[in-house]
Amino acid sequence: MPSPILPKHANNLIDVSNPNLSPNGTSLIFTRTHVNTKDMKSISQTMHQALPNSDPEIFTQGQKDTRPQHAPNGKTIAFLRPDDKDKKQIHLISTTGGEAKQCT
């Protein structure tokens, strides 16, 4: 029987949430959250995985990026990222990568 998860393991857990399949079904985006144990801060990033057989890759570089969604045309991804005042703002990024642009 495997060992139980103890409080000392909590900072090593990885949370995966908000999966979103591209309109053409060839890729998946999702939020990956983990704790940076050096400063004990939570880091959330948008991950991208080409389907069916690739490994997930970090897609956005923010530290608190969440809730990614493909646009209906499949060309951009919208996600939330907090601004300097920690208010969540909508950002857009091309599905081919590049710099995210704040929209709100």
N, C-alpha and C positions, 0 to 999 in steps of 0.2 A: 504494500500500500504506500502511495506517495506521501511525503511529509506535508503537513498542513502549512498554509500561508500564515506566517507570524508577523507581528507588527514590524519587526526589523526588515521584512521583505517589501513592505508597502512602497518604499521609494524606488523599487526596481520594477514595479508593475508598469505596463504599457497599455493605454486605453486606445481603442480604435472605435471611431464613431462616424456618423454622418456619411455612410457610403452613398455614392451617386454614380450611376452607370451613364456613359456617354450616349447620346441619341442613336448612334450607329452600333452601339454595343461592343466597341473595340477597346474601350478603356474604362477604368474605374478610378475615381478620386475619393478620398476619405480624409478624416482628421486623425492624426496620430498625436497622442499626448503622453508625455513622460516627465519625470522630475530630473532636473539637472542637480545631481547630488553635490556638486561643488558649492553652489549658492542656495540650494534647496528651493529653487523656483520651478514652477510648472512651465513646460514648453509645449505649445501646440503648433503643428505645421500641417499644411495640406500635402498629402502624398498622392502620387500618380502611379498607376499600374496598368501597363498595356496587357490586354487579354489575348490569349488564354494563359500564356506560360512565362511571363516576365516577373521579375522581382519588383516590389514597390520601390519608388524613388522619391526623395524629398522634392516637392514641386514649388513650394513657396518658402521664403527665407525669414518670414516674420517669426516672432517668438510666441504670439498669441493668435495665430490664424485659425479660424474655425468655420464650419458650416459651408463647405464648398458645394457649388451647384453648377452643372453644365448649362450653358445657354441652349435654347431649343435648336439653334442652327449648328451647335457643336463646335463653334469657333472660339468661344471665350468661356472662362470660368469666373463666376462671382464667388466671393468669400468675405467673411467679416474679419476685420483687423482693428484693434483699438488705436485711436489717435493719441496725441500727446496728453490729453486730459482723460485718457482711459475710457473714452466713449467709443463703442463699436461703430465702425464705418464700413460701408460696402466698397470693396475693391474689385477691379476686373483685371484679368490677365489672359493673354492669348493661350490657347491650348498648346501652342508650340513653345511656350516659355517667354522669357523676357521680364521686363519690369512691370510690376503691378501698378495700376493707376487708381487712386482714390476717387470715388464717384459721389460720395455724400460727405 
